[in-house]
Amino acid sequence: MPKGILLFPMLIFGLIFVSGLLNAISPRLMWKTFESWKATKEPSNTYFMARRISGILAMLIVSGLLLFPYFMSRQ
C-alpha cells in the first residue's frame, strides 16, 4: 500500500462506498430504511433514479480518491 493512506480515511471512504453501492443497487430499500418515516407518500421514480445516479457517482469519486495515491506513486 502506498504511503499516505491512513486507516481512518479508508474507513470513511469504505462507508461512503458501501452506501453508494446500496443506493445504486436498491434505492427503494434505502429510502424505506432511512427516509420513509418522514414521508406521507412514496416519491416518484425520478427520485429513485437520482438516488441511483448519486450512488454511482459516490462510488466513482471514492474509487478515484483511493486509487489516486497508487497512480501517483507509479511515476
PDB file of N, CA, C and O in Angstrom:
ATOM      1  N   MET A   1       0.846  -1.173   0.000  1.00  0.00           N
ATOM      2  CA  MET A   1       0.000   0.000   0.000  1.00  0.00           C
ATOM      3  C   MET A   1       0.891   1.236   0.000  1.00  0.00           C
ATOM      4  O   MET A   1       1.871   1.282   0.744  1.00  0.00           O
ATOM      5  N   PRO A   2       0.573   2.238  -0.817  1.00  0.00           N
ATOM      6  CA  PRO A   2       1.401   3.443  -0.869  1.00  0.00           C
ATOM      7  C   PRO A   2       1.374   4.211   0.449  1.00  0.00           C
ATOM      8  O   PRO A   2       0.433   4.094   1.234  1.00  0.00           O
ATOM      9  N   LYS A   3       2.424   4.996   0.674  1.00  0.00           N
ATOM     10  CA  LYS A   3       2.461   5.834   1.863  1.00  0.00           C
ATOM     11  C   LYS A   3       1.367   6.889   1.780  1.00  0.00           C
ATOM     12  O   LYS A   3       0.953   7.291   0.693  1.00  0.00           O
ATOM     13  N   GLY A   4       0.909   7.325   2.936  1.00  0.00           N
ATOM     14  CA  GLY A   4      -0.077   8.391   2.965  1.00  0.00           C
ATOM     15  C   GLY A   4      -1.513   7.909   3.071  1.00  0.00           C
ATOM     16  O   GLY A   4      -2.421   8.728   3.213  1.00  0.00           O
ATOM     17  N   ILE A   5      -1.743   6.615   3.007  1.00  0.00           N
ATOM     18  CA  ILE A   5      -3.103   6.111   3.162  1.00  0.00           C
ATOM     19  C   ILE A   5      -3.276   5.694   4.614  1.00  0.00           C
ATOM     20  O   ILE A   5      -2.621   4.765   5.087  1.00  0.00           O
ATOM     21  N   LEU A   6      -4.150   6.379   5.306  1.00  0.00           N
ATOM     22  CA  LEU A   6      -4.361   6.147   6.724  1.00  0.00           C
ATOM     23  C   LEU A   6      -5.621   5.325   6.946  1.00  0.00           C
ATOM     24  O   LEU A   6      -6.472   5.216   6.063  1.00  0.00           O
ATOM     25  N   LEU A   7      -5.726   4.756   8.126  1.00  0.00           N
ATOM     26  CA  LEU A   7      -6.840   3.863   8.436  1.00  0.00           C
ATOM     27  C   LEU A   7      -8.176   4.597   8.512  1.00  0.00           C
ATOM     28  O   LEU A   7      -9.167   4.127   7.952  1.00  0.00           O
ATOM     29  N   PHE A   8      -8.221   5.736   9.195  1.00  0.00           N
ATOM     30  CA  PHE A   8      -9.490   6.439   9.368  1.00  0.00           C
ATOM     31  C   PHE A   8     -10.109   6.888   8.043  1.00  0.00           C
ATOM     32  O   PHE A   8     -11.295   6.644   7.817  1.00  0.00           O
ATOM     33  N   PRO A   9      -9.335   7.543   7.152  1.00  0.00           N
ATOM     34  CA  PRO A   9      -9.947   7.891   5.865  1.00  0.00           C
ATOM     35  C   PRO A   9     -10.382   6.667   5.073  1.00  0.00           C
ATOM     36  O   PRO A   9     -11.376   6.727   4.349  1.00  0.00           O
ATOM     37  N   MET A  10      -9.662   5.564   5.193  1.00  0.00           N
ATOM     38  CA  MET A  10     -10.065   4.344   4.492  1.00  0.00           C
ATOM     39  C   MET A  10     -11.413   3.851   5.013  1.00  0.00           C
ATOM     40  O   MET A  10     -12.250   3.401   4.230  1.00  0.00           O
ATOM     41  N   LEU A  11     -11.632   3.932   6.326  1.00  0.00           N
ATOM     42  CA  LEU A  11     -12.919   3.508   6.885  1.00  0.00           C
ATOM     43  C   LEU A  11     -14.049   4.420   6.414  1.00  0.00           C
ATOM     44  O   LEU A  11     -15.127   3.942   6.062  1.00  0.00           O
ATOM     45  N   ILE A  12     -13.807   5.714   6.406  1.00  0.00           N
ATOM     46  CA  ILE A  12     -14.828   6.666   5.942  1.00  0.00           C
ATOM     47  C   ILE A  12     -15.133   6.430   4.467  1.00  0.00           C
ATOM     48  O   ILE A  12     -16.295   6.384   4.064  1.00  0.00           O
ATOM     49  N   PHE A  13     -14.071   6.281   3.660  1.00  0.00           N
ATOM     50  CA  PHE A  13     -14.278   6.012   2.233  1.00  0.00           C
ATOM     51  C   PHE A  13     -15.013   4.691   2.034  1.00  0.00           C
ATOM     52  O   PHE A  13     -15.851   4.578   1.139  1.00  0.00           O
ATOM     53  N   GLY A  14     -14.710   3.705   2.847  1.00  0.00           N
ATOM     54  CA  GLY A  14     -15.394   2.418   2.747  1.00  0.00           C
ATOM     55  C   GLY A  14     -16.884   2.544   3.040  1.00  0.00           C
ATOM     56  O   GLY A  14     -17.711   1.955   2.344  1.00  0.00           O
ATOM     57  N   LEU A  15     -17.222   3.313   4.069  1.00  0.00           N
ATOM     58  CA  LEU A  15     -18.633   3.523   4.399  1.00  0.00           C
ATOM     59  C   LEU A  15     -19.362   4.276   3.292  1.00  0.00           C
ATOM     60  O   LEU A  15     -20.498   3.943   2.955  1.00  0.00           O
ATOM     61  N   ILE A  16     -18.713   5.285   2.729  1.00  0.00           N
ATOM     62  CA  ILE A  16     -19.324   6.036   1.623  1.00  0.00           C
ATOM     63  C   ILE A  16     -19.501   5.128   0.409  1.00  0.00           C
ATOM     64  O   ILE A  16     -20.521   5.193  -0.276  1.00  0.00           O
ATOM     65  N   PHE A  17     -18.496   4.274   0.142  1.00  0.00           N
ATOM     66  CA  PHE A  17     -18.588   3.370  -0.997  1.00  0.00           C
ATOM     67  C   PHE A  17     -19.735   2.381  -0.820  1.00  0.00           C
ATOM     68  O   PHE A  17     -20.494   2.137  -1.758  1.00  0.00           O
ATOM     69  N   VAL A  18     -19.866   1.812   0.373  1.00  0.00           N
ATOM     70  CA  VAL A  18     -20.943   0.844   0.631  1.00  0.00           C
ATOM     71  C   VAL A  18     -22.306   1.528   0.532  1.00  0.00           C
ATOM     72  O   VAL A  18     -23.251   0.965  -0.021  1.00  0.00           O
ATOM     73  N   SER A  19     -22.402   2.742   1.071  1.00  0.00           N
ATOM     74  CA  SER A  19     -23.655   3.483   0.961  1.00  0.00           C
ATOM     75  C   SER A  19     -24.008   3.761  -0.502  1.00  0.00           C
ATOM     76  O   SER A  19     -25.161   3.614  -0.908  1.00  0.00           O
ATOM     77  N   GLY A  20     -23.016   4.160  -1.283  1.00  0.00           N
ATOM     78  CA  GLY A  20     -23.245   4.386  -2.710  1.00  0.00           C
ATOM     79  C   GLY A  20     -23.629   3.112  -3.439  1.00  0.00           C
ATOM     80  O   GLY A  20     -24.487   3.126  -4.322  1.00  0.00           O
ATOM     81  N   LEU A  21     -22.990   2.009  -3.066  1.00  0.00           N
ATOM     82  CA  LEU A  21     -23.318   0.726  -3.690  1.00  0.00           C
ATOM     83  C   LEU A  21     -24.751   0.318  -3.388  1.00  0.00           C
ATOM     84  O   LEU A  21     -25.474  -0.128  -4.279  1.00  0.00           O
ATOM     85  N   LEU A  22     -25.162   0.466  -2.141  1.00  0.00           N
ATOM     86  CA  LEU A  22     -26.540   0.124  -1.787  1.00  0.00           C
ATOM     87  C   LEU A  22     -27.543   1.035  -2.477  1.00  0.00           C
ATOM     88  O   LEU A  22     -28.614   0.582  -2.883  1.00  0.00           O
ATOM     89  N   ASN A  23     -27.209   2.314  -2.616  1.00  0.00           N
ATOM     90  CA  ASN A  23     -28.091   3.227  -3.347  1.00  0.00           C
ATOM     91  C   ASN A  23     -28.148   2.882  -4.825  1.00  0.00           C
ATOM     92  O   ASN A  23     -29.194   3.036  -5.456  1.00  0.00           O
ATOM     93  N   ALA A  24     -27.039   2.420  -5.385  1.00  0.00           N
ATOM     94  CA  ALA A  24     -27.031   2.060  -6.806  1.00  0.00           C
ATOM     95  C   ALA A  24     -27.812   0.773  -7.048  1.00  0.00           C
ATOM     96  O   ALA A  24     -28.487   0.643  -8.069  1.00  0.00           O
ATOM     97  N   ILE A  25     -27.727  -0.172  -6.128  1.00  0.00           N
ATOM     98  CA  ILE A  25     -28.399  -1.461  -6.309  1.00  0.00           C
ATOM     99  C   ILE A  25     -29.886  -1.364  -5.984  1.00  0.00           C
ATOM    100  O   ILE A  25     -30.730  -1.805  -6.763  1.00  0.00           O
ATOM    101  N   SER A  26     -30.199  -0.783  -4.825  1.00  0.00           N
ATOM    102  CA  SER A  26     -31.587  -0.766  -4.384  1.00  0.00           C
ATOM    103  C   SER A  26     -31.932   0.565  -3.709  1.00  0.00           C
ATOM    104  O   SER A  26     -31.966   0.641  -2.481  1.00  0.00           O
ATOM    105  N   PRO A  27     -32.185   1.599  -4.489  1.00  0.00           N
ATOM    106  CA  PRO A  27     -32.506   2.892  -3.872  1.00  0.00           C
ATOM    107  C   PRO A  27     -33.838   2.878  -3.123  1.00  0.00           C
ATOM    108  O   PRO A  27     -34.004   3.618  -2.154  1.00  0.00           O
ATOM    109  N   ARG A  28     -34.778   2.057  -3.553  1.00  0.00           N
ATOM    110  CA  ARG A  28     -36.073   1.986  -2.874  1.00  0.00           C
ATOM    111  C   ARG A  28     -35.928   1.419  -1.466  1.00  0.00           C
ATOM    112  O   ARG A  28     -36.577   1.899  -0.537  1.00  0.00           O
ATOM    113  N   LEU A  29     -35.077   0.397  -1.298  1.00  0.00           N
ATOM    114  CA  LEU A  29     -34.831  -0.174   0.029  1.00  0.00           C
ATOM    115  C   LEU A  29     -34.144   0.835   0.938  1.00  0.00           C
ATOM    116  O   LEU A  29     -34.478   0.939   2.118  1.00  0.00           O
ATOM    117  N   MET A  30     -33.187   1.577   0.394  1.00  0.00           N
ATOM    118  CA  MET A  30     -32.502   2.599   1.188  1.00  0.00           C
ATOM    119  C   MET A  30     -33.475   3.701   1.608  1.00  0.00           C
ATOM    120  O   MET A  30     -33.397   4.206   2.728  1.00  0.00           O
ATOM    121  N   TRP A  31     -34.394   4.077   0.709  1.00  0.00           N
ATOM    122  CA  TRP A  31     -35.385   5.084   1.066  1.00  0.00           C
ATOM    123  C   TRP A  31     -36.301   4.575   2.169  1.00  0.00           C
ATOM    124  O   TRP A  31     -36.589   5.295   3.125  1.00  0.00           O
ATOM    125  N   LYS A  32     -36.761   3.330   2.036  1.00  0.00           N
ATOM    126  CA  LYS A  32     -37.642   2.762   3.057  1.00  0.00           C
ATOM    127  C   LYS A  32     -36.933   2.646   4.394  1.00  0.00           C
ATOM    128  O   LYS A  32     -37.550   2.835   5.442  1.00  0.00           O
ATOM    129  N   THR A  33     -35.649   2.339   4.368  1.00  0.00           N
ATOM    130  CA  THR A  33     -34.904   2.164   5.605  1.00  0.00           C
ATOM    131  C   THR A  33     -34.644   3.491   6.307  1.00  0.00           C
ATOM    132  O   THR A  33     -34.801   3.577   7.525  1.00  0.00           O
ATOM    133  N   PHE A  34     -34.253   4.521   5.576  1.00  0.00           N
ATOM    134  CA  PHE A  34     -33.776   5.743   6.208  1.00  0.00           C
ATOM    135  C   PHE A  34     -34.703   6.945   6.099  1.00  0.00           C
ATOM    136  O   PHE A  34     -34.590   7.862   6.913  1.00  0.00           O
ATOM    137  N   GLU A  35     -35.603   6.984   5.145  1.00  0.00           N
ATOM    138  CA  GLU A  35     -36.377   8.203   4.948  1.00  0.00           C
ATOM    139  C   GLU A  35     -37.880   8.014   4.893  1.00  0.00           C
ATOM    140  O   GLU A  35     -38.602   9.009   4.841  1.00  0.00           O
ATOM    141  N   SER A  36     -38.383   6.805   4.902  1.00  0.00           N
ATOM    142  CA  SER A  36     -39.829   6.606   4.747  1.00  0.00           C
ATOM    143  C   SER A  36     -40.618   7.106   5.953  1.00  0.00           C
ATOM    144  O   SER A  36     -41.796   7.441   5.822  1.00  0.00           O
ATOM    145  N   TRP A  37     -39.993   7.160   7.115  1.00  0.00           N
ATOM    146  CA  TRP A  37     -40.707   7.582   8.319  1.00  0.00           C
ATOM    147  C   TRP A  37     -41.131   9.043   8.275  1.00  0.00           C
ATOM    148  O   TRP A  37     -42.057   9.431   8.988  1.00  0.00           O
ATOM    149  N   LYS A  38     -40.481   9.860   7.458  1.00  0.00           N
ATOM    150  CA  LYS A  38     -40.830  11.271   7.417  1.00  0.00           C
ATOM    151  C   LYS A  38     -41.616  11.661   6.160  1.00  0.00           C
ATOM    152  O   LYS A  38     -41.793  12.848   5.886  1.00  0.00           O
ATOM    153  N   ALA A  39     -42.082  10.676   5.401  1.00  0.00           N
ATOM    154  CA  ALA A  39     -42.815  10.962   4.164  1.00  0.00           C
ATOM    155  C   ALA A  39     -44.274  10.559   4.317  1.00  0.00           C
ATOM    156  O   ALA A  39     -44.606   9.635   5.061  1.00  0.00           O
ATOM    157  N   THR A  40     -45.140  11.270   3.599  1.00  0.00           N
ATOM    158  CA  THR A  40     -46.559  10.911   3.602  1.00  0.00           C
ATOM    159  C   THR A  40     -46.901   9.976   2.453  1.00  0.00           C
ATOM    160  O   THR A  40     -47.874   9.224   2.521  1.00  0.00           O
ATOM    161  N   LYS A  41     -46.094  10.025   1.392  1.00  0.00           N
ATOM    162  CA  LYS A  41     -46.290   9.107   0.269  1.00  0.00           C
ATOM    163  C   LYS A  41     -44.930   8.786  -0.348  1.00  0.00           C
ATOM    164  O   LYS A  41     -43.941   9.478  -0.109  1.00  0.00           O
ATOM    165  N   GLU A  42     -44.906   7.726  -1.142  1.00  0.00           N
ATOM    166  CA  GLU A  42     -43.659   7.315  -1.778  1.00  0.00           C
ATOM    167  C   GLU A  42     -43.302   8.284  -2.904  1.00  0.00           C
ATOM    168  O   GLU A  42     -44.176   8.710  -3.660  1.00  0.00           O
ATOM    169  N   PRO A  43     -42.009   8.636  -3.017  1.00  0.00           N
ATOM    170  CA  PRO A  43     -41.609   9.577  -4.081  1.00  0.00           C
ATOM    171  C   PRO A  43     -41.703   8.954  -5.469  1.00  0.00           C
ATOM    172  O   PRO A  43     -41.960   7.761  -5.626  1.00  0.00           O
ATOM    173  N   SER A  44     -41.488   9.799  -6.463  1.00  0.00           N
ATOM    174  CA  SER A  44     -41.607   9.352  -7.853  1.00  0.00           C
ATOM    175  C   SER A  44     -40.401   8.508  -8.256  1.00  0.00           C
ATOM    176  O   SER A  44     -39.411   8.424  -7.529  1.00  0.00           O
ATOM    177  N   ASN A  45     -40.506   7.892  -9.416  1.00  0.00           N
ATOM    178  CA  ASN A  45     -39.401   7.083  -9.943  1.00  0.00           C
ATOM    179  C   ASN A  45     -38.186   7.939 -10.282  1.00  0.00           C
ATOM    180  O   ASN A  45     -37.058   7.448 -10.260  1.00  0.00           O
ATOM    181  N   THR A  46     -38.406   9.208 -10.593  1.00  0.00           N
ATOM    182  CA  THR A  46     -37.291  10.111 -10.879  1.00  0.00           C
ATOM    183  C   THR A  46     -36.405  10.277  -9.651  1.00  0.00           C
ATOM    184  O   THR A  46     -35.181  10.343  -9.770  1.00  0.00           O
ATOM    185  N   TYR A  47     -37.017  10.343  -8.475  1.00  0.00           N
ATOM    186  CA  TYR A  47     -36.256  10.446  -7.232  1.00  0.00           C
ATOM    187  C   TYR A  47     -35.358   9.233  -7.046  1.00  0.00           C
ATOM    188  O   TYR A  47     -34.191   9.368  -6.678  1.00  0.00           O
ATOM    189  N   PHE A  48     -35.898   8.055  -7.298  1.00  0.00           N
ATOM    190  CA  PHE A  48     -35.102   6.841  -7.126  1.00  0.00           C
ATOM    191  C   PHE A  48     -34.000   6.745  -8.183  1.00  0.00           C
ATOM    192  O   PHE A  48     -32.920   6.226  -7.902  1.00  0.00           O
ATOM    193  N   MET A  49     -34.262   7.234  -9.384  1.00  0.00           N
ATOM    194  CA  MET A  49     -33.217   7.255 -10.407  1.00  0.00           C
ATOM    195  C   MET A  49     -32.107   8.223 -10.001  1.00  0.00           C
ATOM    196  O   MET A  49     -30.928   7.939 -10.215  1.00  0.00           O
ATOM    197  N   ALA A  50     -32.473   9.355  -9.421  1.00  0.00           N
ATOM    198  CA  ALA A  50     -31.468  10.321  -8.958  1.00  0.00           C
ATOM    199  C   ALA A  50     -30.635   9.727  -7.827  1.00  0.00           C
ATOM    200  O   ALA A  50     -29.428   9.957  -7.762  1.00  0.00           O
ATOM    201  N   ARG A  51     -31.269   8.965  -6.934  1.00  0.00           N
ATOM    202  CA  ARG A  51     -30.517   8.293  -5.868  1.00  0.00           C
ATOM    203  C   ARG A  51     -29.564   7.262  -6.443  1.00  0.00           C
ATOM    204  O   ARG A  51     -28.437   7.125  -5.967  1.00  0.00           O
ATOM    205  N   ARG A  52     -29.999   6.545  -7.448  1.00  0.00           N
ATOM    206  CA  ARG A  52     -29.139   5.541  -8.082  1.00  0.00           C
ATOM    207  C   ARG A  52     -27.934   6.201  -8.746  1.00  0.00           C
ATOM    208  O   ARG A  52     -26.808   5.719  -8.619  1.00  0.00           O
ATOM    209  N   ILE A  53     -28.174   7.304  -9.455  1.00  0.00           N
ATOM    210  CA  ILE A  53     -27.080   8.016 -10.125  1.00  0.00           C
ATOM    211  C   ILE A  53     -26.114   8.605  -9.093  1.00  0.00           C
ATOM    212  O   ILE A  53     -24.898   8.538  -9.274  1.00  0.00           O
ATOM    213  N   SER A  54     -26.646   9.178  -8.019  1.00  0.00           N
ATOM    214  CA  SER A  54     -25.757   9.740  -6.994  1.00  0.00           C
ATOM    215  C   SER A  54     -24.961   8.646  -6.296  1.00  0.00           C
ATOM    216  O   SER A  54     -23.822   8.882  -5.895  1.00  0.00           O
ATOM    217  N   GLY A  55     -25.528   7.464  -6.145  1.00  0.00           N
ATOM    218  CA  GLY A  55     -24.780   6.349  -5.570  1.00  0.00           C
ATOM    219  C   GLY A  55     -23.634   5.919  -6.465  1.00  0.00           C
ATOM    220  O   GLY A  55     -22.541   5.625  -5.982  1.00  0.00           O
ATOM    221  N   ILE A  56     -23.877   5.880  -7.767  1.00  0.00           N
ATOM    222  CA  ILE A  56     -22.820   5.517  -8.721  1.00  0.00           C
ATOM    223  C   ILE A  56     -21.727   6.582  -8.721  1.00  0.00           C
ATOM    224  O   ILE A  56     -20.542   6.252  -8.754  1.00  0.00           O
ATOM    225  N   LEU A  57     -22.117   7.858  -8.684  1.00  0.00           N
ATOM    226  CA  LEU A  57     -21.130   8.934  -8.640  1.00  0.00           C
ATOM    227  C   LEU A  57     -20.302   8.873  -7.358  1.00  0.00           C
ATOM    228  O   LEU A  57     -19.092   9.096  -7.392  1.00  0.00           O
ATOM    229  N   ALA A  58     -20.936   8.577  -6.243  1.00  0.00           N
ATOM    230  CA  ALA A  58     -20.200   8.453  -4.975  1.00  0.00           C
ATOM    231  C   ALA A  58     -19.176   7.327  -5.055  1.00  0.00           C
ATOM    232  O   ALA A  58     -18.045   7.482  -4.594  1.00  0.00           O
ATOM    233  N   MET A  59     -19.566   6.195  -5.638  1.00  0.00           N
ATOM    234  CA  MET A  59     -18.618   5.084  -5.776  1.00  0.00           C
ATOM    235  C   MET A  59     -17.455   5.460  -6.680  1.00  0.00           C
ATOM    236  O   MET A  59     -16.311   5.111  -6.389  1.00  0.00           O
ATOM    237  N   LEU A  60     -17.727   6.166  -7.770  1.00  0.00           N
ATOM    238  CA  LEU A  60     -16.658   6.565  -8.686  1.00  0.00           C
ATOM    239  C   LEU A  60     -15.691   7.552  -8.027  1.00  0.00           C
ATOM    240  O   LEU A  60     -14.477   7.438  -8.190  1.00  0.00           O
ATOM    241  N   ILE A  61     -16.230   8.512  -7.288  1.00  0.00           N
ATOM    242  CA  ILE A  61     -15.378   9.500  -6.630  1.00  0.00           C
ATOM    243  C   ILE A  61     -14.518   8.845  -5.561  1.00  0.00           C
ATOM    244  O   ILE A  61     -13.321   9.123  -5.477  1.00  0.00           O
ATOM    245  N   VAL A  62     -15.106   7.980  -4.744  1.00  0.00           N
ATOM    246  CA  VAL A  62     -14.335   7.302  -3.696  1.00  0.00           C
ATOM    247  C   VAL A  62     -13.288   6.385  -4.315  1.00  0.00           C
ATOM    248  O   VAL A  62     -12.162   6.313  -3.823  1.00  0.00           O
ATOM    249  N   SER A  63     -13.641   5.693  -5.378  1.00  0.00           N
ATOM    250  CA  SER A  63     -12.653   4.833  -6.048  1.00  0.00           C
ATOM    251  C   SER A  63     -11.494   5.658  -6.589  1.00  0.00           C
ATOM    252  O   SER A  63     -10.336   5.257  -6.479  1.00  0.00           O
ATOM    253  N   GLY A  64     -11.806   6.805  -7.169  1.00  0.00           N
ATOM    254  CA  GLY A  64     -10.754   7.680  -7.671  1.00  0.00           C
ATOM    255  C   GLY A  64      -9.859   8.199  -6.562  1.00  0.00           C
ATOM    256  O   GLY A  64      -8.640   8.258  -6.721  1.00  0.00           O
ATOM    257  N   LEU A  65     -10.463   8.580  -5.426  1.00  0.00           N
ATOM    258  CA  LEU A  65      -9.663   9.066  -4.304  1.00  0.00           C
ATOM    259  C   LEU A  65      -8.787   7.971  -3.711  1.00  0.00           C
ATOM    260  O   LEU A  65      -7.663   8.237  -3.284  1.00  0.00           O
ATOM    261  N   LEU A  66      -9.291   6.750  -3.682  1.00  0.00           N
ATOM    262  CA  LEU A  66      -8.491   5.650  -3.138  1.00  0.00           C
ATOM    263  C   LEU A  66      -7.375   5.229  -4.082  1.00  0.00           C
ATOM    264  O   LEU A  66      -6.303   4.825  -3.630  1.00  0.00           O
ATOM    265  N   LEU A  67      -7.609   5.317  -5.376  1.00  0.00           N
ATOM    266  CA  LEU A  67      -6.597   4.890  -6.342  1.00  0.00           C
ATOM    267  C   LEU A  67      -5.617   6.000  -6.714  1.00  0.00           C
ATOM    268  O   LEU A  67      -4.592   5.718  -7.335  1.00  0.00           O
ATOM    269  N   PHE A  68      -5.897   7.240  -6.357  1.00  0.00           N
ATOM    270  CA  PHE A  68      -5.029   8.350  -6.711  1.00  0.00           C
ATOM    271  C   PHE A  68      -3.598   8.177  -6.189  1.00  0.00           C
ATOM    272  O   PHE A  68      -2.657   8.369  -6.959  1.00  0.00           O
ATOM    273  N   PRO A  69      -3.393   7.819  -4.901  1.00  0.00           N
ATOM    274  CA  PRO A  69      -2.004   7.634  -4.441  1.00  0.00           C
ATOM    275  C   PRO A  69      -1.282   6.502  -5.176  1.00  0.00           C
ATOM    276  O   PRO A  69      -0.075   6.583  -5.400  1.00  0.00           O
ATOM    277  N   TYR A  70      -1.999   5.469  -5.547  1.00  0.00           N
ATOM    278  CA  TYR A  70      -1.386   4.360  -6.282  1.00  0.00           C
ATOM    279  C   TYR A  70      -0.877   4.821  -7.637  1.00  0.00           C
ATOM    280  O   TYR A  70       0.254   4.514  -8.015  1.00  0.00           O
ATOM    281  N   PHE A  71      -1.706   5.558  -8.371  1.00  0.00           N
ATOM    282  CA  PHE A  71      -1.287   6.019  -9.689  1.00  0.00           C
ATOM    283  C   PHE A  71      -0.178   7.069  -9.611  1.00  0.00           C
ATOM    284  O   PHE A  71       0.679   7.134 -10.491  1.00  0.00           O
ATOM    285  N   MET A  72      -0.194   7.891  -8.558  1.00  0.00           N
ATOM    286  CA  MET A  72       0.855   8.896  -8.414  1.00  0.00           C
ATOM    287  C   MET A  72       2.197   8.277  -8.017  1.00  0.00           C
ATOM    288  O   MET A  72       3.250   8.831  -8.332  1.00  0.00           O
ATOM    289  N   SER A  73       2.167   7.147  -7.336  1.00  0.00           N
ATOM    290  CA  SER A  73       3.424   6.510  -6.920  1.00  0.00           C
ATOM    291  C   SER A  73       4.047   5.702  -8.059  1.00  0.00           C
ATOM    292  O   SER A  73       5.200   5.286  -7.938  1.00  0.00           O
ATOM    293  N   ARG A  74       3.348   5.471  -9.133  1.00  0.00           N
ATOM    294  CA  ARG A  74       3.874   4.678 -10.248  1.00  0.00           C
ATOM    295  C   ARG A  74       4.732   5.503 -11.181  1.00  0.00           C
ATOM    296  O   ARG A  74       5.356   4.933 -12.076  1.00  0.00           O
ATOM    297  N   GLN A  75       4.797   6.792 -11.025  1.00  0.00           N
ATOM    298  CA  GLN A  75       5.564   7.639 -11.943  1.00  0.00           C
ATOM    299  C   GLN A  75       7.039   7.552 -11.711  1.00  0.00           C
ATOM    300  O   GLN A  75       7.813   8.208 -12.407  1.00  0.00           O
TER     301      GLN A  75
END
